[in-house]
Amino acid sequence: MSFLRWVSRLLFGVLALACIVLGVYFAVDNPESITPRFAGYPLFPGSVGFWLIGFLLIGAMLGFLASLLPYYTERRRVKGLERQLLRTERELQTVRRQVAGD
């Protein structure tokens, strides 16, 4: 593994650990219990920190899933273009054989 990759993974790990520590500190520092309502229905009671971190994680996951949509559409497009290229190469080989046979 290259040195830069090792350093980037180390920095990412330290950043992830710092985020976890800050999240735990935030949850412990805000022990007030609330019962949020979602779409008119009350959810179960929990601390302010728990609910904020929970909804942050849900939002991050939804954002990640939304960012995958362009990836899959481009992947489908690439596969279609690869099939078209393969058909065109076969056609080119057929034309070359016909010209060489003349």
C-alpha positions as CSV (number, residue, x, y, z in Angstrom):
1,M,0.0,0.0,0.0
2,S,1.3,3.4,-0.9
3,F,2.2,5.9,1.8
4,L,-0.4,8.5,0.6
5,R,-3.2,5.9,0.7
6,W,-2.1,4.9,4.2
7,V,-2.1,8.5,5.3
8,S,-5.5,9.2,3.8
9,R,-7.0,6.1,5.5
10,L,-5.5,7.2,8.8
11,L,-6.9,10.7,8.4
12,F,-10.3,9.3,7.5
13,G,-10.2,7.0,10.5
14,V,-9.3,9.8,12.9
15,L,-12.0,12.0,11.4
16,A,-14.6,9.2,11.8
17,L,-13.5,8.6,15.4
18,A,-13.7,12.3,16.1
19,C,-17.3,12.4,14.7
20,I,-18.3,9.4,16.9
21,V,-16.8,11.0,20.0
22,L,-18.6,14.3,19.3
23,G,-21.9,12.5,18.7
24,V,-21.6,10.6,22.0
25,Y,-20.7,13.8,23.8
26,F,-23.7,15.6,22.2
27,A,-26.0,12.8,23.2
28,V,-24.8,12.7,26.8
29,D,-24.8,16.5,27.1
30,N,-28.5,16.7,26.0
31,P,-30.4,14.1,28.1
32,E,-33.8,15.9,27.9
33,S,-36.4,13.4,26.7
34,I,-38.7,14.3,23.8
35,T,-41.4,12.6,21.8
36,P,-41.1,13.7,18.2
37,R,-44.0,13.5,15.8
38,F,-43.5,12.3,12.3
39,A,-46.4,12.6,9.8
40,G,-48.8,13.2,12.7
41,Y,-47.8,10.1,14.6
42,P,-45.8,10.2,17.8
43,L,-42.6,8.3,17.8
44,F,-41.2,6.7,21.0
45,P,-39.6,9.0,23.6
46,G,-35.9,9.5,23.6
47,S,-33.2,12.0,24.3
48,V,-32.6,15.0,22.1
49,G,-29.2,13.8,21.2
50,F,-30.4,10.4,20.3
51,W,-33.1,11.8,17.9
52,L,-30.8,14.4,16.3
53,I,-28.0,11.8,15.7
54,G,-30.6,9.3,14.5
55,F,-32.2,11.7,12.0
56,L,-28.7,12.8,10.8
57,L,-27.8,9.2,10.1
58,I,-31.1,8.6,8.3
59,G,-30.5,11.7,6.2
60,A,-26.9,10.7,5.4
61,M,-28.1,7.2,4.2
62,L,-30.9,8.7,2.1
63,G,-28.3,11.2,0.6
64,F,-26.0,8.3,-0.2
65,L,-28.8,6.3,-1.8
66,A,-29.8,9.3,-3.9
67,S,-26.3,9.8,-5.1
68,L,-26.2,6.2,-6.4
69,L,-29.0,6.9,-8.9
70,P,-26.8,8.8,-11.4
71,Y,-24.2,6.0,-11.1
72,Y,-26.6,3.3,-12.1
73,T,-28.1,5.3,-14.9
74,E,-24.6,5.9,-16.3
75,R,-23.7,2.3,-15.9
76,R,-26.8,1.3,-17.9
77,R,-25.8,3.8,-20.6
78,V,-22.2,2.5,-20.7
79,K,-23.5,-1.1,-21.2
80,G,-25.7,0.0,-24.0
81,L,-22.9,1.8,-25.7
82,E,-20.6,-1.3,-25.3
83,R,-23.3,-3.4,-27.0
84,Q,-23.5,-0.9,-29.8
85,L,-19.7,-0.8,-30.1
86,L,-19.6,-4.6,-30.3
87,R,-22.3,-4.7,-33.1
88,T,-20.4,-2.0,-35.0
89,E,-17.1,-3.9,-34.7
90,R,-18.8,-7.1,-36.0
91,E,-20.3,-5.2,-38.9
92,L,-16.8,-3.7,-39.6
93,Q,-15.2,-7.1,-39.7
94,T,-17.9,-8.3,-42.0
95,V,-17.3,-5.4,-44.4
96,R,-13.5,-6.0,-44.2
97,R,-14.0,-9.6,-45.1
98,Q,-16.2,-8.7,-48.1
99,V,-13.7,-6.1,-49.3
100,A,-10.7,-8.6,-48.9
101,G,-12.7,-11.3,-50.7
102,D,-13.3,-9.1,-53.8
